Amino acid sequence: MEVLSDESIKEFLENSSLYSWKTFSQPDKLRFSLWIPEIDEFCEICEQIRPFHDVRSRGGLSGDVQYLQSGTSFLTYTCVSCRKEKHTFLLEQEVTEDIVKIQKYGQLPRKKLERNSKLQKFFKRDAEYYEKALISLNSGYGIAAFAYFRRIVELNISQLLDLVSSDLDPSDKQNPMNLAIEELRKESPMSDKIKIANNALPEYLKPNGLNPLGRIYSILSEGVHSLTDEECLSKAESMQACLSFLITELASRKRNIDNFKKMVGAL
């Protein structure tokens, strides 16, 4: 379990969804609050990522100051460049002797939905599901986000396999990757598909040996009934990351190959 620290609080403030909880272990040196001096956020006035500081006077610690307790916290930060834009966070914390659970239940300005243009194009037939998945993800509704992402992947898995196979020579029937992709198209237990998917990608699509297609099938094999909202949120984020990597890398490779053919053909 991650230890509560300035770095972990910073990452939580910058990236966590509204209403989602995250659990940390207590540090050896107990904290007095969730306050940290700086975060990095997008400033609408400066139109770029800028450091934001808490510029309020905090005074000194008095003798009766208590360690962090269960309750709520209010944090506000100002852009160090323009000194105009402020970002405010409302947090709820549950504190025990061993752990600290934090939920972000308010944020101004509200975090914008970050839409991946390549995923939008890929899922254009199921744009409504993709939009609902993003809204659920951004709002911290893990079970809903997981369910929507599973649905759109199940509806588009054949299209994804077409995209993967487009990078292969279709005439090479004995190519292990061609054989693996054909097996994935057949009706078979999901446990078999997870194993087969590990052989269906070229090495350049497996950074550090990690197989995004195998991970997608692994996530598809899991139901929502036994998972917590936090676990579902993590799996939805993982599935989106795997899809984004695969589709972006394949689209980029195809574009580079097409450009190369045009350039050589023009010589």
Secondary structure, DSSP 8 states (H G I E B T S, - for coil): --B--HHHHHHHHHH--TT-EEEEE--SS--S-S--SEEEEEETTTTEEEEEE--S------TT-----SEEEEEEEEETTTS--EEEEEEEEEE-SSEEEEEEEEEES-------HHHHHHTGGGHHHHHHHHHHHHTT-HHHHHHHHHHHHHHHHHHHHHHHHTTS-TT-TT-HHHHHHHHHHS---HHHHHHHHTTSS-GGGSGGG--HHHHHHHHHT--STTS-HHHHHHHHHHHHHHHHHHHHHHHHHHHHHHHHHHHHHT-
